[in-house]
């Protein structure tokens, strides 16, 4: 029972990290409009950094076969391609023509990818607590560290996709709650959940790569001034640096 309560508490703590994006509710509309492109660039760096520095190496360490993991990543990319086709098809057939009602597919895809990633985080948290409570808390701390920059980038992508600030913060929080089902799934079916990571980790990586490359990077090319070149490049690099720094932080925490 203690492990169950600790796992739920840790999962809720990770979910609450999404509320760091609430700064969007207090910024003036013009200021928010100016910084959104840089938040999108940050999201690109975080998504690609998380995929290549965190998720794929973790999947390889668990699976042992680089080629199988890479194939599953490609399955993830293909799956998100098909999913976006369906999202865009529904988008094209949407008869809601109210001003401001249009939400771009890139925002919906970001929500889907983030939901899968948070579900995976829930599995990792619960699995760690089942192995050792100390490992559970260190894993939670490591996940919290990488959630903060990711949530900042996610809210930028949602704002760029047409959501109002309040909607972006709320939907981002709702997606973060998928940590709880992932944790409960692991607590009830630990062996099945652990095995599912062999597929879920590379699929999530494939989704992140697809969303960053297909949906977000083209948005960054809409503005080509020198200010945007410098600022967006710095934000992109900062996102990657965050992920690399967090991997080093995780290694420090989890090394006996």
Secondary structure as GFF3:
##gff-version 3
##sequence-region A 1 256
A	DSSP	alpha_helix	2	16	.	.	.	ID=ss1
A	DSSP	three_ten_helix	17	25	.	.	.	ID=ss2
A	DSSP	alpha_helix	29	49	.	.	.	ID=ss3
A	DSSP	pi_helix	50	55	.	.	.	ID=ss4
A	DSSP	alpha_helix	56	63	.	.	.	ID=ss5
A	DSSP	alpha_helix	66	92	.	.	.	ID=ss6
A	DSSP	alpha_helix	105	131	.	.	.	ID=ss7
A	DSSP	alpha_helix	133	160	.	.	.	ID=ss8
A	DSSP	alpha_helix	165	176	.	.	.	ID=ss9
A	DSSP	alpha_helix	178	188	.	.	.	ID=ss10
A	DSSP	alpha_helix	190	210	.	.	.	ID=ss11
A	DSSP	pi_helix	211	216	.	.	.	ID=ss12
A	DSSP	alpha_helix	217	220	.	.	.	ID=ss13
A	DSSP	alpha_helix	226	254	.	.	.	ID=ss14
###
